[in-house]
Amino acid sequence: MTKLVEIRLPQNGIRPEGCAELVRALGQLPNLEVLDLQDNTFTNSASKVLAETLAKWHKLRVLNVGDCLLGAAVRWAPRPGTVAA
């Protein structure tokens, strides 16, 4: 599973608990380049998990978490060549 580089799960109705568990699991993918979870519900609890997990994705170029009701916990400065959607 570590060979996966692109995950796109927009508008799947994933609730905060599911988002948190999904992000924890995806943290095991060191080669992840694209993560699209647009329009799923994070809120503050899953946002914290996302913030903690971001450091594991050294190759991440695209992160789409638009319309996810992120809490204030996510503070991410994109690396050069990275697109924050």
ChimeraX attribute file (.defattr): number of C-alpha atoms within 10 A of each C-alpha:
attribute: neighborCount
match mode: 1-to-1
recipient: residues
	/A:1	7
	/A:2	11
	/A:3	9
	/A:4	13
	/A:5	15
	/A:6	14
	/A:7	14
	/A:8	12
	/A:9	14
	/A:10	17
	/A:11	14
	/A:12	11
	/A:13	14
	/A:14	18
	/A:15	14
	/A:16	20
	/A:17	13
	/A:18	15
	/A:19	23
	/A:20	21
	/A:21	14
	/A:22	15
	/A:23	20
	/A:24	16
	/A:25	11
	/A:26	20
	/A:27	20
	/A:28	14
	/A:29	18
	/A:30	17
	/A:31	17
	/A:32	22
	/A:33	18
	/A:34	20
	/A:35	21
	/A:36	18
	/A:37	24
	/A:38	21
	/A:39	18
	/A:40	23
	/A:41	24
	/A:42	26
	/A:43	19
	/A:44	16
	/A:45	15
	/A:46	27
	/A:47	25
	/A:48	18
	/A:49	20
	/A:50	25
	/A:51	15
	/A:52	16
	/A:53	16
	/A:54	16
	/A:55	13
	/A:56	15
	/A:57	17
	/A:58	12
	/A:59	16
	/A:60	23
	/A:61	17
	/A:62	18
	/A:63	20
	/A:64	18
	/A:65	20
	/A:66	15
	/A:67	13
	/A:68	22
	/A:69	17
	/A:70	20
	/A:71	13
	/A:72	11
	/A:73	16
	/A:74	16
	/A:75	12
	/A:76	11
	/A:77	8
	/A:78	13
	/A:79	12
	/A:80	7
	/A:81	9
	/A:82	15
	/A:83	13
	/A:84	15
	/A:85	11
